[in-house]
Amino acid sequence: MQRFGLMVWPDQQPAWVNVDRLPDGDARGRALAVFEHLDRLTPDSVDAERDDDCAFLRFAPDALEAFTEWHTLNKRRVLSQELHPALESHFSKYAKTIPLWR
């Protein structure tokens, strides 16, 4: 689940309001369906390439371009020394989460 941190970031709200209500059941059901779908994936079902001991996927060309842009900005931000040390540590781990083998 830690890897899903790459996909989401909380919006900053100008004012905090306590919310005391049941969770959104429909949203929970949709999220559960996504997790179950991901759990059923196999290398063969997604036409993964294979190396000696692992299966892997490659970015589509347009996705690789978008990722390279994001990765460059993230790397510059981490190296800028302008972030709080906790955020710097967190963002620097992304390079290990998505290895860049070329």
mmCIF file of the C-alpha atoms, coordinates in Angstrom:
data_MODEL
# 
_entry.id   MODEL 
# 
loop_
_atom_site.group_PDB 
_atom_site.id 
_atom_site.type_symbol 
_atom_site.label_atom_id 
_atom_site.label_alt_id 
_atom_site.label_comp_id 
_atom_site.label_asym_id 
_atom_site.label_entity_id 
_atom_site.label_seq_id 
_atom_site.pdbx_PDB_ins_code 
_atom_site.Cartn_x 
_atom_site.Cartn_y 
_atom_site.Cartn_z 
_atom_site.occupancy 
_atom_site.B_iso_or_equiv 
_atom_site.pdbx_formal_charge 
_atom_site.auth_seq_id 
_atom_site.auth_comp_id 
_atom_site.auth_asym_id 
_atom_site.auth_atom_id 
_atom_site.pdbx_PDB_model_num 
ATOM 1   C CA . MET A 1 1   ? 0.000   0.000   0.000   1.00 0.00 ? 1   MET A CA 1 
ATOM 2   C CA . GLN A 1 2   ? 2.931   2.371   0.535   1.00 0.00 ? 2   GLN A CA 1 
ATOM 3   C CA . ARG A 1 3   ? 3.452   2.525   -3.224  1.00 0.00 ? 3   ARG A CA 1 
ATOM 4   C CA . PHE A 1 4   ? 0.010   4.085   -3.691  1.00 0.00 ? 4   PHE A CA 1 
ATOM 5   C CA . GLY A 1 5   ? 1.529   7.236   -2.201  1.00 0.00 ? 5   GLY A CA 1 
ATOM 6   C CA . LEU A 1 6   ? 2.871   7.899   -5.685  1.00 0.00 ? 6   LEU A CA 1 
ATOM 7   C CA . MET A 1 7   ? -0.673  8.248   -6.960  1.00 0.00 ? 7   MET A CA 1 
ATOM 8   C CA . VAL A 1 8   ? -2.312  10.509  -4.409  1.00 0.00 ? 8   VAL A CA 1 
ATOM 9   C CA . TRP A 1 9   ? -1.578  13.641  -2.458  1.00 0.00 ? 9   TRP A CA 1 
ATOM 10  C CA . PRO A 1 10  ? -4.006  15.379  -0.115  1.00 0.00 ? 10  PRO A CA 1 
ATOM 11  C CA . ASP A 1 11  ? -5.398  18.728  -1.175  1.00 0.00 ? 11  ASP A CA 1 
ATOM 12  C CA . GLN A 1 12  ? -4.531  21.489  1.236   1.00 0.00 ? 12  GLN A CA 1 
ATOM 13  C CA . GLN A 1 13  ? -7.671  22.951  2.731   1.00 0.00 ? 13  GLN A CA 1 
ATOM 14  C CA . PRO A 1 14  ? -7.690  26.541  3.994   1.00 0.00 ? 14  PRO A CA 1 
ATOM 15  C CA . ALA A 1 15  ? -9.867  25.602  6.951   1.00 0.00 ? 15  ALA A CA 1 
ATOM 16  C CA . TRP A 1 16  ? -10.205 22.294  8.776   1.00 0.00 ? 16  TRP A CA 1 
ATOM 17  C CA . VAL A 1 17  ? -13.651 20.992  9.681   1.00 0.00 ? 17  VAL A CA 1 
ATOM 18  C CA . ASN A 1 18  ? -14.271 17.844  11.693  1.00 0.00 ? 18  ASN A CA 1 
ATOM 19  C CA . VAL A 1 19  ? -16.446 15.395  9.764   1.00 0.00 ? 19  VAL A CA 1 
ATOM 20  C CA . ASP A 1 20  ? -18.247 12.675  11.701  1.00 0.00 ? 20  ASP A CA 1 
ATOM 21  C CA . ARG A 1 21  ? -20.117 10.444  9.276   1.00 0.00 ? 21  ARG A CA 1 
ATOM 22  C CA . LEU A 1 22  ? -20.026 6.946   7.880   1.00 0.00 ? 22  LEU A CA 1 
ATOM 23  C CA . PRO A 1 23  ? -17.531 6.402   5.072   1.00 0.00 ? 23  PRO A CA 1 
ATOM 24  C CA . ASP A 1 24  ? -18.824 6.571   1.498   1.00 0.00 ? 24  ASP A CA 1 
ATOM 25  C CA . GLY A 1 25  ? -19.889 2.967   0.903   1.00 0.00 ? 25  GLY A CA 1 
ATOM 26  C CA . ASP A 1 26  ? -19.979 3.291   -2.895  1.00 0.00 ? 26  ASP A CA 1 
ATOM 27  C CA . ALA A 1 27  ? -16.439 4.704   -2.981  1.00 0.00 ? 27  ALA A CA 1 
ATOM 28  C CA . ARG A 1 28  ? -15.254 1.935   -0.653  1.00 0.00 ? 28  ARG A CA 1 
ATOM 29  C CA . GLY A 1 29  ? -16.832 -0.682  -2.909  1.00 0.00 ? 29  GLY A CA 1 
ATOM 30  C CA . ARG A 1 30  ? -15.190 0.787   -6.011  1.00 0.00 ? 30  ARG A CA 1 
ATOM 31  C CA . ALA A 1 31  ? -11.799 0.899   -4.284  1.00 0.00 ? 31  ALA A CA 1 
ATOM 32  C CA . LEU A 1 32  ? -12.194 -2.706  -3.128  1.00 0.00 ? 32  LEU A CA 1 
ATOM 33  C CA . ALA A 1 33  ? -13.042 -3.783  -6.681  1.00 0.00 ? 33  ALA A CA 1 
ATOM 34  C CA . VAL A 1 34  ? -9.857  -2.107  -7.947  1.00 0.00 ? 34  VAL A CA 1 
ATOM 35  C CA . PHE A 1 35  ? -7.742  -3.814  -5.274  1.00 0.00 ? 35  PHE A CA 1 
ATOM 36  C CA . GLU A 1 36  ? -9.305  -7.188  -6.065  1.00 0.00 ? 36  GLU A CA 1 
ATOM 37  C CA . HIS A 1 37  ? -8.680  -6.667  -9.792  1.00 0.00 ? 37  HIS A CA 1 
ATOM 38  C CA . LEU A 1 38  ? -5.038  -5.774  -9.127  1.00 0.00 ? 38  LEU A CA 1 
ATOM 39  C CA . ASP A 1 39  ? -4.676  -8.808  -6.872  1.00 0.00 ? 39  ASP A CA 1 
ATOM 40  C CA . ARG A 1 40  ? -5.804  -11.103 -9.700  1.00 0.00 ? 40  ARG A CA 1 
ATOM 41  C CA . LEU A 1 41  ? -3.321  -9.739  -12.245 1.00 0.00 ? 41  LEU A CA 1 
ATOM 42  C CA . THR A 1 42  ? -0.631  -12.075 -13.437 1.00 0.00 ? 42  THR A CA 1 
ATOM 43  C CA . PRO A 1 43  ? 2.356   -11.394 -15.690 1.00 0.00 ? 43  PRO A CA 1 
ATOM 44  C CA . ASP A 1 44  ? 0.642   -13.329 -18.478 1.00 0.00 ? 44  ASP A CA 1 
ATOM 45  C CA . SER A 1 45  ? -2.650  -11.452 -18.118 1.00 0.00 ? 45  SER A CA 1 
ATOM 46  C CA . VAL A 1 46  ? -0.897  -8.128  -18.755 1.00 0.00 ? 46  VAL A CA 1 
ATOM 47  C CA . ASP A 1 47  ? 1.573   -9.404  -21.392 1.00 0.00 ? 47  ASP A CA 1 
ATOM 48  C CA . ALA A 1 48  ? 4.550   -8.613  -19.174 1.00 0.00 ? 48  ALA A CA 1 
ATOM 49  C CA . GLU A 1 49  ? 8.047   -8.973  -20.554 1.00 0.00 ? 49  GLU A CA 1 
ATOM 50  C CA . ARG A 1 50  ? 10.328  -11.409 -18.788 1.00 0.00 ? 50  ARG A CA 1 
ATOM 51  C CA . ASP A 1 51  ? 13.933  -11.296 -17.747 1.00 0.00 ? 51  ASP A CA 1 
ATOM 52  C CA . ASP A 1 52  ? 15.943  -14.077 -16.131 1.00 0.00 ? 52  ASP A CA 1 
ATOM 53  C CA . ASP A 1 53  ? 14.034  -14.005 -12.871 1.00 0.00 ? 53  ASP A CA 1 
ATOM 54  C CA . CYS A 1 54  ? 11.306  -11.394 -13.049 1.00 0.00 ? 54  CYS A CA 1 
ATOM 55  C CA . ALA A 1 55  ? 8.435   -10.110 -15.120 1.00 0.00 ? 55  ALA A CA 1 
ATOM 56  C CA . PHE A 1 56  ? 8.084   -6.405  -15.866 1.00 0.00 ? 56  PHE A CA 1 
ATOM 57  C CA . LEU A 1 57  ? 6.112   -3.820  -17.802 1.00 0.00 ? 57  LEU A CA 1 
ATOM 58  C CA . ARG A 1 58  ? 7.380   -0.834  -19.749 1.00 0.00 ? 58  ARG A CA 1 
ATOM 59  C CA . PHE A 1 59  ? 5.839   2.599   -20.057 1.00 0.00 ? 59  PHE A CA 1 
ATOM 60  C CA . ALA A 1 60  ? 4.083   3.479   -23.294 1.00 0.00 ? 60  ALA A CA 1 
ATOM 61  C CA . PRO A 1 61  ? 6.058   6.221   -25.113 1.00 0.00 ? 61  PRO A CA 1 
ATOM 62  C CA . ASP A 1 62  ? 3.736   9.028   -23.989 1.00 0.00 ? 62  ASP A CA 1 
ATOM 63  C CA . ALA A 1 63  ? 3.691   7.707   -20.427 1.00 0.00 ? 63  ALA A CA 1 
ATOM 64  C CA . LEU A 1 64  ? 7.503   7.494   -20.428 1.00 0.00 ? 64  LEU A CA 1 
ATOM 65  C CA . GLU A 1 65  ? 7.671   11.132  -21.497 1.00 0.00 ? 65  GLU A CA 1 
ATOM 66  C CA . ALA A 1 66  ? 5.303   12.190  -18.699 1.00 0.00 ? 66  ALA A CA 1 
ATOM 67  C CA . PHE A 1 67  ? 7.201   10.067  -16.164 1.00 0.00 ? 67  PHE A CA 1 
ATOM 68  C CA . THR A 1 68  ? 10.574  11.449  -17.233 1.00 0.00 ? 68  THR A CA 1 
ATOM 69  C CA . GLU A 1 69  ? 9.255   14.993  -16.792 1.00 0.00 ? 69  GLU A CA 1 
ATOM 70  C CA . TRP A 1 70  ? 7.901   14.160  -13.320 1.00 0.00 ? 70  TRP A CA 1 
ATOM 71  C CA . HIS A 1 71  ? 11.042  12.256  -12.320 1.00 0.00 ? 71  HIS A CA 1 
ATOM 72  C CA . THR A 1 72  ? 13.289  15.157  -13.366 1.00 0.00 ? 72  THR A CA 1 
ATOM 73  C CA . LEU A 1 73  ? 11.220  17.667  -11.383 1.00 0.00 ? 73  LEU A CA 1 
ATOM 74  C CA . ASN A 1 74  ? 11.118  15.368  -8.360  1.00 0.00 ? 74  ASN A CA 1 
ATOM 75  C CA . LYS A 1 75  ? 14.881  14.804  -8.446  1.00 0.00 ? 75  LYS A CA 1 
ATOM 76  C CA . ARG A 1 76  ? 15.542  18.547  -8.697  1.00 0.00 ? 76  ARG A CA 1 
ATOM 77  C CA . ARG A 1 77  ? 13.182  19.219  -5.808  1.00 0.00 ? 77  ARG A CA 1 
ATOM 78  C CA . VAL A 1 78  ? 14.884  16.611  -3.613  1.00 0.00 ? 78  VAL A CA 1 
ATOM 79  C CA . LEU A 1 79  ? 18.326  18.027  -4.401  1.00 0.00 ? 79  LEU A CA 1 
ATOM 80  C CA . SER A 1 80  ? 17.257  21.659  -3.934  1.00 0.00 ? 80  SER A CA 1 
ATOM 81  C CA . GLN A 1 81  ? 17.632  21.551  -0.135  1.00 0.00 ? 81  GLN A CA 1 
ATOM 82  C CA . GLU A 1 82  ? 14.464  23.664  0.075   1.00 0.00 ? 82  GLU A CA 1 
ATOM 83  C CA . LEU A 1 83  ? 12.247  20.880  1.454   1.00 0.00 ? 83  LEU A CA 1 
ATOM 84  C CA . HIS A 1 84  ? 11.681  19.954  5.069   1.00 0.00 ? 84  HIS A CA 1 
ATOM 85  C CA . PRO A 1 85  ? 13.990  16.985  5.812   1.00 0.00 ? 85  PRO A CA 1 
ATOM 86  C CA . ALA A 1 86  ? 11.018  14.644  6.277   1.00 0.00 ? 86  ALA A CA 1 
ATOM 87  C CA . LEU A 1 87  ? 9.626   15.508  2.830   1.00 0.00 ? 87  LEU A CA 1 
ATOM 88  C CA . GLU A 1 88  ? 13.070  15.322  1.274   1.00 0.00 ? 88  GLU A CA 1 
ATOM 89  C CA . SER A 1 89  ? 13.477  11.821  2.685   1.00 0.00 ? 89  SER A CA 1 
ATOM 90  C CA . HIS A 1 90  ? 10.004  10.790  1.536   1.00 0.00 ? 90  HIS A CA 1 
ATOM 91  C CA . PHE A 1 91  ? 10.383  12.111  -2.026  1.00 0.00 ? 91  PHE A CA 1 
ATOM 92  C CA . SER A 1 92  ? 13.902  10.735  -2.395  1.00 0.00 ? 92  SER A CA 1 
ATOM 93  C CA . LYS A 1 93  ? 12.534  7.216   -1.858  1.00 0.00 ? 93  LYS A CA 1 
ATOM 94  C CA . TYR A 1 94  ? 10.529  7.416   -5.084  1.00 0.00 ? 94  TYR A CA 1 
ATOM 95  C CA . ALA A 1 95  ? 13.681  6.677   -7.094  1.00 0.00 ? 95  ALA A CA 1 
ATOM 96  C CA . LYS A 1 96  ? 13.887  3.306   -5.335  1.00 0.00 ? 96  LYS A CA 1 
ATOM 97  C CA . THR A 1 97  ? 10.159  2.651   -5.762  1.00 0.00 ? 97  THR A CA 1 
ATOM 98  C CA . ILE A 1 98  ? 10.344  2.953   -9.548  1.00 0.00 ? 98  ILE A CA 1 
ATOM 99  C CA . PRO A 1 99  ? 13.758  1.713   -10.666 1.00 0.00 ? 99  PRO A CA 1 
ATOM 100 C CA . LEU A 1 100 ? 14.974  3.225   -13.897 1.00 0.00 ? 100 LEU A CA 1 
ATOM 101 C CA . TRP A 1 101 ? 16.655  0.465   -15.819 1.00 0.00 ? 101 TRP A CA 1 
ATOM 102 C CA . ARG A 1 102 ? 17.517  1.412   -19.339 1.00 0.00 ? 102 ARG A CA 1 
# 
